[in-house]
Amino acid sequence: MHGMFWNALEYVSVQGGQFIITLVLARLLLPRDFGAIGMLAIFIAISQTFIDSGMGMALIQKKDRSELDFSTVFIYNLILSIAIYLILFLAAPAIAQFYKLPHLTALSRVLTLSIILHALTLVQNTRLTIQLNFQTIAKINVIAVLVSGSLAIYAAFNDAGVWALVVQSLGRTFTSMLLLWYFGKWKPSFQFSGASFKELFGFSSKVLGVGIAGTVFANIYKVIIGKAYTARILGFYSQGFQFAEMSSASVTNILQKVSFPILSSVQDDTPKFVATFKRYLRIAAFINFPLMVTLSLLAQPFVLVFLTDKWLPTVPLLQGLCFARLLYPITVLNNVVLNAKGRSDLFLKVDLAKWPVTIVALIITIPLGIEAVVIGHVITSFIGFLMNTFMAGKLFSYGTLGQIKDMSLQALATAAMAACVFLFGLIQTNSSTHLFLGGLIGISSYLLFAYLLKIPEVADLGHVASVWLKKKNSTNKN
């Protein structure tokens, strides 16, 4: 619970700061600026996936890791990142030609510098994760977001346009790198072991395959939308996706970062392994279900209040994308258990099996418009959930039906809450009041229904609050 607390604190702080920064930038910049960055997102994401290549997970999963293992991974990442950057530097004109936007050449050459900076952080971040030192990771990420956000807002105020977003991306990665090196207190020995690399890559190569497939899978919509439509439409989609992702990814990343090392530590004790998995699954559903549904119901007042009416076309896209991310934390947790058991090969097979579904959905929906594309995304996300839980059922006898059963009370409480928020929206026309009171009604009604349904996570929240109050009172007395 200590690790989860610091992860939760980190993501609430990071996402809260990022949320405010995004709102300010959205008011200062144009949708096409966000669309231009969205067009380049897949190249950055795939490159970082190659650099990570599952090596961090391999180090965490390996029980007898050594300093030579860490140094080997560091050298591999650094050399690979430089090679990838040079490739993308040379490919920049072709990327700009693909989208028919000449200014993307300079943008991509500067933005992709983050690839090298990212490579310099992987081992330090992995070591802190192995040590379960989530407190330090939290501090680093919060500082990086605030520093980069401040720089981006300053640039936007000075008419930097899309370059303000480049400043934000590079500023965050650079700040994280400096702080991880300072607080991580680890320096590479610059020794490379072929035997160590071969052993680690044996596990990570399958994770790399899944990572590449997953990254392309996550960004293929931006590529197709940017090519088929315009930068402006991609900007609306990217903003909607960002807010839906920001919410669901907070839940996902907290649970993923904490659950993987813990599940790896009990991988040989199957009953305890499954029991731990079930607990994380219920927590994910308890938080993400009401979060996504409430954001979807309040999407219009949310956009009007925070982004202004120039972003109104984002509303239906955000609503749909919230439902596309509804089961995302559960899907990721099902992947985590495969990796924790050392079955990254099955992880790869499951993710590759999702590709045909996604391609078919895009072929059908692209000619029908951006709203149809989002609907197709919702359908494919539910199919992906079914695929992942099917595999868990094969390995641990805890598959789709078992997981749905364990999430049923959370779903029921969310449905009851949704009815309350929806009915309130019928009688409210003022956007600010609708957003504030609608959110308040959503939170309070969900907790009430969860309490009445005796969902165990309510008791966990009460216990955490009780411990926090005791510590606060003890501190005040001292």
C-alpha positions as a printed Julia matrix, in Angstrom:
478×3 Matrix{Float64}:
   0.0     0.0     0.0
   2.96    2.36    0.63
   4.12    2.0    -2.97
   0.6     2.51   -4.29
   0.21    5.61   -2.11
   3.29    7.27   -3.61
   2.34    6.23   -7.12
  -1.14    7.63   -6.58
   0.28   10.86   -5.15
   2.65   11.12   -8.1
  -0.01   10.63  -10.74
  -2.53   12.9    -9.08
   0.12   15.61   -8.9
   1.58   14.98  -12.35
  -1.74   14.63  -14.1
  -3.19   17.54  -12.16
  -0.29   19.75  -13.2
  -0.38   18.44  -16.76
  -4.13   19.02  -16.88
  -3.8    22.68  -15.92
  -0.9    23.21  -18.32
  -2.81   21.6   -21.18
  -5.83   23.82  -20.52
  -3.69   26.97  -20.64
  -1.9    25.86  -23.81
  -5.2    24.9   -25.46
  -6.44   28.44  -24.94
  -3.25   29.97  -26.33
  -2.63   27.63  -29.26
  -4.72   26.35  -32.17
  -6.08   22.83  -32.79
  -3.76   22.45  -35.78
  -0.73   22.98  -33.48
  -1.74   19.98  -31.39
  -2.48   18.08  -34.59
   1.05   18.68  -35.92
   2.58   17.2   -32.76
   0.1    14.33  -32.94
   1.38   13.47  -36.42
   4.88   12.96  -35.02
   3.78   11.1   -31.88
   4.05    7.64  -33.42
   7.69    8.14  -34.42
   8.66    9.25  -30.92
   6.65    6.46  -29.29
   8.04    3.66  -31.48
  11.59    4.92  -31.0
  11.23    4.99  -27.23
   9.75    1.5   -27.34
  12.83    0.25  -29.21
  15.05    1.87  -26.59
  13.09    0.44  -23.68
  12.83   -2.86  -25.57
  11.57   -4.53  -22.42
  15.04   -4.32  -20.86
  13.7    -2.48  -17.83
  11.09   -5.16  -17.28
  13.74   -7.85  -17.78
  15.88   -6.28  -15.04
  12.9    -6.13  -12.68
  11.83   -9.7   -13.46
  15.36  -11.13  -13.07
  16.01  -12.16   -9.47
  19.84  -12.29   -9.55
  20.51   -9.05  -11.46
  24.02   -7.56  -11.21
  25.78   -4.23  -11.81
  27.07   -5.68  -15.07
  23.45   -6.2   -16.18
  22.63   -2.55  -15.48
  25.71   -1.26  -17.31
  25.04   -3.52  -20.29
  21.5    -2.2   -20.65
  22.67    1.41  -20.32
  25.28    1.1   -23.09
  22.83   -0.74  -25.36
  20.18    1.97  -24.9
  22.58    4.84  -25.5
  24.03    3.44  -28.75
  20.59    2.46  -30.04
  19.06    5.87  -29.26
  21.77    7.72  -31.2
  21.3     5.41  -34.18
  17.51    5.87  -34.15
  17.82    9.65  -33.89
  20.11    9.77  -36.93
  17.64    7.65  -38.91
  14.74    9.94  -38.01
  16.84   13.05  -38.7
  17.44   11.83  -42.25
  13.82   10.69  -42.63
  12.35   14.03  -41.5
  11.74   15.4   -45.04
   9.94   12.18  -46.02
   7.72   12.42  -42.93
   6.84   16.02  -43.82
   6.07   14.97  -47.39
   3.82   12.13  -46.17
   1.6    14.6   -44.33
   2.18   17.39  -46.91
   3.3    19.79  -44.18
   6.82   21.15  -44.91
   7.32   22.63  -41.42
   7.26   19.13  -39.91
  10.87   18.61  -41.06
  12.33   21.03  -38.53
   9.79   20.05  -35.88
  10.62   16.35  -36.06
  14.4    16.91  -36.04
  14.21   18.9   -32.81
  11.44   16.93  -31.1
  13.15   13.56  -31.62
  16.12   14.69  -29.5
  13.97   13.46  -26.61
  14.78    9.91  -27.76
  18.43   10.23  -26.65
  17.44   11.96  -23.41
  14.95    9.17  -22.68
  17.63    6.51  -23.19
  19.72    8.13  -20.45
  16.93    7.65  -17.88
  15.84    4.02  -18.28
  18.31    2.28  -15.97
  18.05    4.92  -13.25
  14.26    4.74  -13.29
  14.34    0.93  -13.31
  16.66    0.81  -10.28
  14.34    3.06   -8.29
  11.39    0.85   -9.26
  13.23   -2.32   -8.14
  13.94   -0.59   -4.82
  10.22    0.34   -4.64
  11.43    3.93   -4.19
   8.3     5.43   -5.67
   8.62    8.5    -3.46
  11.71    9.71   -5.35
  10.14    8.87   -8.72
   7.08   10.9    -7.72
   9.14   13.95   -6.81
  11.11   13.8   -10.05
   8.05   13.51  -12.27
   6.18   16.31  -10.52
   9.13   18.71  -10.82
   9.65   17.78  -14.48
   6.01   18.49  -15.36
   5.98   21.85  -13.59
   9.28   23.03  -15.08
   8.44   21.95  -18.65
   4.9    23.28  -18.39
   6.09   26.67  -17.21
   8.56   26.9   -20.09
   5.87   25.89  -22.61
   3.37   28.46  -21.33
   6.05   31.19  -21.47
   6.84   30.19  -25.06
   3.15   30.17  -26.02
   2.62   33.63  -24.53
   5.5    34.83  -26.71
   3.83   33.55  -29.89
   5.99   30.45  -30.3
   2.98   28.51  -31.64
   3.55   24.8   -32.09
   7.15   25.17  -30.83
   5.74   25.72  -27.34
   4.66   22.07  -27.39
   8.16   21.04  -28.49
   9.6    23.01  -25.58
   7.24   21.2   -23.21
   8.2    17.74  -24.46
  11.96   18.3   -24.46
  11.86   20.23  -21.19
  10.1    17.41  -19.37
  12.48   14.71  -20.62
  15.6    16.79  -19.96
  14.51   17.74  -16.43
  13.66   14.11  -15.62
  17.06   13.01  -16.88
  18.94   15.48  -14.69
  16.95   14.62  -11.57
  17.15   10.85  -12.08
  20.92   11.04  -12.38
  21.13   13.21   -9.28
  18.75   11.27   -7.02
  19.38    7.83   -8.51
  23.0     7.91   -7.34
  24.09    5.36   -9.94
  26.79    5.67  -12.54
  27.43    3.16  -15.32
  30.7     1.26  -15.32
  30.59    1.29  -19.13
  31.1    -2.46  -19.19
  29.17   -4.48  -21.73
  28.54   -8.21  -21.38
  27.37  -10.21  -24.36
  26.16  -13.0   -22.09
  24.18  -10.57  -19.94
  22.66   -8.92  -23.0
  21.69  -12.29  -24.49
  19.97  -13.39  -21.28
  18.07  -10.14  -20.76
  17.14   -9.81  -24.42
  15.75  -13.36  -24.38
  12.97  -12.06  -22.12
  12.79   -8.51  -23.43
  12.69   -9.36  -27.16
   9.15  -10.68  -26.8
   8.2    -7.64  -24.74
   9.78   -5.49  -27.47
   7.59   -7.13  -30.09
   4.53   -6.49  -27.96
   5.69   -2.95  -27.21
   6.1    -2.09  -30.88
   2.76   -3.65  -31.75
   1.08   -1.9   -28.83
   2.67    1.45  -29.66
   1.66    1.3   -33.3
  -1.75    0.05  -32.16
  -2.12    3.06  -29.83
  -0.91    5.61  -32.39
  -2.24    4.2   -35.66
  -5.4     6.25  -35.29
  -3.41    9.5   -35.18
  -1.42    8.5   -38.27
  -4.5     7.58  -40.29
  -6.54   10.57  -39.11
  -3.66   12.96  -39.87
  -3.29   11.5   -43.36
  -6.98   11.06  -44.22
  -8.29   14.32  -42.76
  -6.49   17.51  -41.62
  -4.17   18.66  -38.84
  -7.12   20.57  -37.36
  -9.32   17.45  -37.1
  -6.39   15.5   -35.68
  -6.0    18.3   -33.14
  -9.6    17.79  -31.97
  -9.06   14.03  -31.79
  -5.68   14.38  -30.02
  -7.14   16.67  -27.38
 -10.06   14.34  -26.72
  -7.73   11.36  -26.58
  -5.35   13.21  -24.26
  -8.03   13.94  -21.66
  -9.46   10.41  -21.79
  -5.94    8.96  -21.7
  -4.84   11.29  -18.92
  -7.6     9.96  -16.69
  -7.39    6.24  -17.47
  -3.59    6.2   -17.73
  -3.3     7.56  -14.2
  -5.12    4.5   -12.87
  -3.26    2.18  -15.22
   0.24    3.44  -14.55
  -0.18    3.45  -10.78
  -1.35   -0.15  -10.76
   1.07   -1.33  -13.44
   4.14    0.15  -11.78
   3.25   -1.28   -8.36
   1.73   -4.61   -9.44
   4.52   -5.84  -11.73
   7.34   -6.04   -9.13
   4.94   -7.38   -6.49
   3.41  -10.02   -8.78
   6.9   -10.97   -9.99
   7.95  -11.58   -6.39
   5.11  -14.13   -5.87
   5.18  -15.65   -9.35
   5.89  -19.13   -7.94
   2.97  -19.04   -5.47
  -0.04  -19.36   -7.81
  -2.86  -18.94   -5.22
  -1.24  -15.8    -3.8
  -0.45  -14.6    -7.33
  -4.09  -14.85   -8.45
  -5.41  -13.34   -5.21
  -3.09  -10.33   -5.64
  -4.16   -9.97   -9.28
  -7.84  -10.0    -8.27
  -7.29   -7.24   -5.76
  -5.6    -4.97   -8.3
  -8.32   -5.71  -10.84
 -11.09   -4.67   -8.43
  -9.22   -1.48   -7.52
  -8.82   -0.62  -11.22
 -12.53   -1.08  -11.88
 -13.5     0.79   -8.7
 -11.6     3.9    -9.81
 -11.7     3.85  -13.61
 -15.37    2.96  -14.24
 -16.89    6.03  -12.52
 -14.04    8.28  -13.72
 -14.53    7.51  -17.41
 -18.32    7.53  -17.32
 -18.5    10.84  -15.43
 -16.03   12.51  -17.83
 -18.08   11.28  -20.77
 -21.34   12.62  -19.32
 -19.78   16.0   -18.5
 -17.73   16.31  -21.69
 -19.63   19.29  -23.12
 -19.55   21.57  -20.05
 -15.95   20.45  -19.47
 -14.87   21.6   -22.94
 -16.86   24.85  -22.8
 -15.55   25.84  -19.37
 -11.9    24.88  -19.76
 -11.15   24.94  -23.49
 -13.72   27.44  -24.85
 -16.11   26.92  -27.74
 -13.33   26.72  -30.37
 -12.81   23.14  -29.13
 -16.5    22.08  -29.24
 -15.91   19.49  -32.04
 -13.85   17.6   -29.43
 -16.96   16.81  -27.32
 -18.36   13.74  -29.15
 -14.83   12.43  -29.68
 -14.01   12.74  -25.97
 -17.27   11.01  -25.03
 -16.51    8.04  -27.23
 -12.85    7.82  -26.24
 -13.82    7.68  -22.56
 -15.68    4.42  -23.27
 -12.75    3.19  -25.37
 -10.57    3.61  -22.24
 -13.13    2.14  -19.83
 -11.51   -1.3   -19.64
  -7.98   -0.2   -20.49
  -6.51   -0.64  -16.96
  -8.02   -4.13  -16.79
  -6.54   -5.06  -20.16
  -3.11   -3.82  -19.09
  -3.26   -5.74  -15.8
  -3.96   -8.91  -17.77
  -0.76   -8.2   -19.71
   1.16   -7.53  -16.49
   0.38  -10.99  -15.08
   1.75  -12.63  -18.23
   5.02  -10.73  -17.93
   5.24  -11.31  -14.18
   5.0   -15.04  -14.88
   7.74  -14.73  -17.51
   5.29  -15.5   -20.34
   6.12  -12.52  -22.54
   5.67  -14.84  -25.53
   1.94  -15.06  -24.82
   1.87  -11.31  -24.27
   3.2   -10.89  -27.82
   0.71  -13.33  -29.36
  -2.29  -11.67  -27.75
  -1.29   -8.17  -28.85
  -0.51   -9.25  -32.4
  -3.92  -10.93  -32.59
  -5.55   -7.51  -32.08
  -4.05   -6.08  -35.25
  -6.47   -7.56  -37.8
  -9.41   -6.29  -35.74
  -8.0    -2.76  -35.68
  -7.19   -2.7   -39.38
 -10.67   -3.91  -40.34
 -12.25   -1.28  -38.07
 -10.2     1.5   -39.66
 -10.96    0.35  -43.21
 -14.68    0.41  -42.45
 -14.83    3.66  -40.45
 -12.34    6.07  -42.11
 -14.66    6.81  -45.09
 -17.53    7.46  -42.66
 -15.9    10.31  -40.72
 -14.03   10.94  -37.49
 -16.99   10.09  -35.21
 -17.28    6.67  -36.86
 -13.55    6.11  -36.31
 -14.02    6.71  -32.57
 -16.98    4.29  -32.44
 -14.8     1.68  -34.11
 -12.13    2.37  -31.5
 -14.63    1.66  -28.72
 -15.6    -1.68  -30.27
 -11.99   -2.79  -30.8
 -11.08   -1.91  -27.2
 -13.79   -4.24  -25.87
 -12.65   -7.0   -28.23
  -9.1    -6.5   -26.95
 -10.31   -6.92  -23.38
 -11.94  -10.23  -24.31
  -8.72  -11.47  -25.91
  -6.59  -10.64  -22.88
  -8.95  -12.13  -20.32
  -9.31  -15.29  -22.41
  -5.57  -15.88  -22.09
  -5.66  -15.29  -18.33
  -8.43  -17.88  -18.13
  -6.24  -20.41  -19.93
  -3.28  -19.87  -17.61
  -4.83  -19.18  -14.21
  -8.47  -20.3   -14.54
  -9.41  -16.66  -13.98
 -10.74  -15.53  -17.32
 -13.42  -13.29  -18.8
 -16.43  -14.45  -16.79
 -14.54  -14.51  -13.5
 -13.15  -11.04  -14.01
 -16.5    -9.6   -15.12
 -18.1   -11.12  -12.02
 -15.51   -9.5    -9.75
 -16.17   -6.12  -11.42
 -19.96   -6.39  -11.47
 -20.62   -4.42   -8.29
 -18.38   -1.59   -9.48
 -20.24   -1.56  -12.8
 -23.61   -1.5   -11.03
 -22.59    1.4    -8.79
 -21.28    3.27  -11.84
 -24.56    2.76  -13.73
 -26.56    4.11  -10.79
 -24.23    7.1   -10.53
 -24.51    7.73  -14.29
 -28.3     7.92  -14.0
 -27.99   10.6   -11.29
 -25.52   12.71  -13.3
 -27.56   12.36  -16.5
 -30.82   13.4   -14.84
 -29.12   16.41  -13.28
 -27.85   17.43  -16.72
 -31.41   17.55  -18.07
 -32.34   20.39  -15.73
 -29.06   22.35  -15.87
 -28.06   24.73  -18.67
 -25.22   26.75  -17.13
 -21.95   25.04  -18.11
 -19.94   25.96  -15.0
 -22.69   24.88  -12.61
 -23.35   21.75  -14.65
 -19.69   20.77  -14.51
 -19.11   21.52  -10.83
 -22.33   20.12   -9.38
 -22.41   17.24  -11.88
 -18.95   16.16  -10.76
 -19.9    16.53   -7.1
 -23.07   14.49   -7.62
 -21.06   11.87   -9.5
 -18.5    11.4    -6.72
 -20.94   11.44   -3.82
 -23.55    9.2    -5.45
 -20.93    6.65   -6.55
 -19.46    6.39   -3.05
 -22.97    6.07   -1.63
 -23.95    3.28   -4.01
 -20.59    1.57   -3.49
 -21.15    1.68    0.27
 -24.67    0.29   -0.04
 -23.41   -2.51   -2.3
 -20.63   -3.25    0.23
 -17.83   -2.95   -2.29
 -14.61   -3.85   -0.38
 -12.62   -0.93   -1.82
 -14.8     1.53    0.11
 -13.49    0.03    3.35
  -9.92    0.33    1.99
 -10.49    4.03    1.31
 -11.82    4.47    4.84
  -8.77    2.72    6.28
  -6.37    4.9     4.28
  -8.21    8.06    5.36
  -8.14    6.92    8.99
  -4.39    6.27    8.91
  -3.77    9.63    7.24
  -5.85   11.49    9.87
  -4.02    9.73   12.72
  -0.65   10.7    11.25
  -1.82   14.27   10.74
  -3.11   14.56   14.33
   0.12   13.02   15.65
   2.17   15.53   13.66
   0.09   18.45   14.92
   0.53   17.34   18.55
   4.26   17.13   18.12
